[in-house]
Amino acid sequence: MNADSIRTLHTYNYAQHRRLWESILMLSEAQFTQEFDYSIGSIRNHMVHVMSVDERWLARVQDVPAPDRLDPAPFDSRRAVFEYWVGVERRVLDCVAHLDDAQLLREVTYPVSRFPEPVTNTVWQILVHMVNHGTDHRAQVLALLHRLGAPTFEHDLIIYLWDHDA
């Protein structure tokens, strides 16, 4: 794994998230907060979860204390979540824009509640995990958007590469 590959993955991830937001912003506020008996509930809950997790992983990569997990309840509108999202996206993309190959090999040790001792991963493993996690939740949100009748799209990496490398 090299820094250029990490940049490509994160650019893809956030480009697809932006497409997701285009669909989400077409929803009513009621649809955005509508509870589903699926994964972590509403579309709002999914999006707050993803940006919260990205923020926490980013802090670990930057070797600063991880912020508390975000509670979706105070985010009372699509616009409020999106505005916060834009800040997280900017910080993540700025971080990966300035990484070099050697930094990807740095080890990060952090606590995980399921283990008695902290765990260690490399920066590249954490950054790849962030994209994988984002893809998983994007797929879940796309399914919920489909149920609500909102537009959806294919979000495969290879399709993104075809469209952006041509």
ABEGO torsion letter per residue (X at the ends): XBAAAAAAAAAAAAAAAAAAAAAAAABBAAAAABBBBBEAEBAAAAAAAAAAAAAAAAAAAAGBBBBBBBBAAABABAAAAAAAAAAAAAAAAAAAAABBAAAAABBBBBBBAABABBBBBBAAAAAAAAAAAAAAAAAAAAAAAAAAGBBBBBABAAAAAAAAAX
